[in-house]
Amino acid sequence: GGAFCFSVAAGLAADILIRQMPWRGARLSTAAALLGLASADSASAVPSFFKGPMDRRTFDDFLAVQKFLETASPPGRVAPYSGRYFYLLTPLLSGRGLVTEAFGGQFMLRGVAELQQASFLSRENFATFLDIAGVSHLLIDKKDPDTPGSLQDTLRSLMSPVFENEHFVVLENPDSFYPGAFARNFVVIDEQAEGGVASKSLGVAASGLLAVAQRPSYGGDDGLVRLNDSPASMQRMRKVAPDAVERRNVQEIVAVSPAETGWFVIPEAFHPDWKATQGGRILQIAAAYGALLAVRIDGAAGAISLSFRQPWWYSLSVWTSLTGWLAVVALLIGKKLALLPESWRTGLLQTPPPGANLAPRPSDLHKSPSGRVLVIIPTYNEASGIQNILDKTLLADPSLDITVVDDNSPDRTAIAVQSHTAFGRRVHLVQREGKLGLGSAYKEGFRWAMAQGFDTCIQIDADLSHDPADIPRLLEALEDGADVAIGSRYSGGVRVMNWPQDRLFLSLGASRLVRALTGLPLTDVTSGFKAIRCSALRDLDWSRFTTEGYGFQVELHFFLWKSGARLAEVPIVFTERRAGQTKMTLGIAAEAVGRVLQLAIFKR
């Protein structure tokens, strides 16, 4: 997901860059250069798409190898030497893990990848790496160009083949430390030492010792040696019994500890989020050879439980990637619409006229007017324009009242409301202690309206982006049978003033995406200009509302629709705010996106 979003973002950035060029020659040159870079980046991968599928005999031979590995001894991991990705089926088919993701190790954690890279410096380093990494078998793809004959000959000179067919050969490594090893003596390697931890670690491993980058937190220096100490005083690392380590799954390991002080080394990639306990005690974990898992034991025999719990940011990364997908798709939809002729774009956004989708219900056979109407205006720092919106709204309908819900605006918006000539008669004020959000402001206004006996609530912004002169048209839609009349910028066409094209197309794309995900039968899912019967508001379960920003509008539309309320859209002209500053922030946008995903998934 991240790679997809990066690619699309790079393309859009290139498009913007090219369009900014002052003359046509510069635009063509830049486009050609960027196209050349993209071609060079994909040159190694594209040819494989034209080779066609592999022949059946190759895959049959691969399956034969997997059947052999399933029952072969000794147990251990497989190191594949192939540039063709079907070998990734090895864990599934044979039950054996892969020590690397192919020859290059692209999927490996950094420490293991560095250790493998250092192993290519000499035959001894290579054999040592295979031993400490728990590799029991090498799988060589004989016909693959990524494994030339010289490489195959070198590997065969190190180990003996135990299985071979036309396309593959399996070599056995009898000295593998799988499933684990015990090290009495160890060497501490300075991570900042010149030459790197990996190459120095393999030299230590070749001497039969363990290399760690930190001293034990308990047990002092018991077992610590230097490479120039007398070999007679050192104990070489030894392999544990095959049943000493049980891998229950990729995140749970149980090991039987010997009654000795030292290190239990398990050929799993080290990660700081591994935890080890024994009898309720937390044990120290260190990186063996800068790459593998080592647990410090203090002589107490018994089972050691190791568990891996992924960090919180793993899930955050997944949701960030998913959000990126949706944002990019919305942007692409908007860009695609921008390329269509004006008549086509208008046609795509056509919806039935207001009220056309309203089938009569028994309770609507005797229509009633909208009753007492209250206009709710949430404010935060809107002092410069509040008098104007109050005047225009009062003129729109002589019978309506207005309640301003102010979040303790520092610019003294509340004072400006109280100074209006109609304050205390048709203009009212609900003052709150701080900036609590758009959603809670509207909920506060709804509660106030129902407590005062109003029959209809109207939402409108304080910045005159909504024209109060359209209020009578919203009320007419209610009198025609709707429970909710929504002022739509996109019903029957696009009517937005003073917006840049990119913002308009992003809004259009987002609205269509939300409609596709949630099923909402609206062209303008985020409209903040609407009239709602209080009877429809009373039917809502307000405990299910979770957003406080602009996502509240989507929630309100969604839950009204799900409660059975009848929605109608009234075409309006939307004008970018004429006073004050926008309240949209990245956090508010992220909250809205997350809530849309929840509504789309659970549809409730």
Secondary structure, 3 states (H helix, E strand, C coil): CHHHHHHHHHHHHHHHHHHCCCCHHHHHHHHHHHHHHHHHHHCCCHHHHHCCCCCHHHHHHHHHHHHHHHHCCCCCEEEEECCCHHHHHHHHHHCCCECCCCCCCCCCCHHHHHHHHHHCCCHHHHHHHHHHCCEEEEEEECCCCCCCHHHHHHHHHHCEEEEECCCEEEEECCCCCCCCEEECCEEECCCCCCCCHHHHHHHHHHCCCEEECCCCCCCCCCCECCCCCCHHHCCCCEECCHHHEEEEECCEEEEEECCCEEEEEEEEECCCCEEEEECCEEECEEEECCCEEEEEEECCCEEEEEEECCCHHHHHHHHHHHHHHHHHHHHHHHHHHHCCCHHHHHHHCCCCCCCCCCCCCHHHCCCCCCCCEEEEEEECCCCCCHHHHHHHHHHHCCCCEEEEEECCCCCCHHHHHHCCCCECCCEEEEECCCCCCHHHHHHHHHHHHHHCCCCEEEECCCCCCCCHHHHHHHHHHHHCCCCEEEEECCCCCCCEECCCHHHHHHHHHHHHHHHHHHCCCCCCCCCCCEEEEHHHHHCCCHHHCCCCCCHHHHHHHHHHHHCCCCEEEEECCEECCCCCCCCCCHHHHHHHHHHHHHHHHHCC
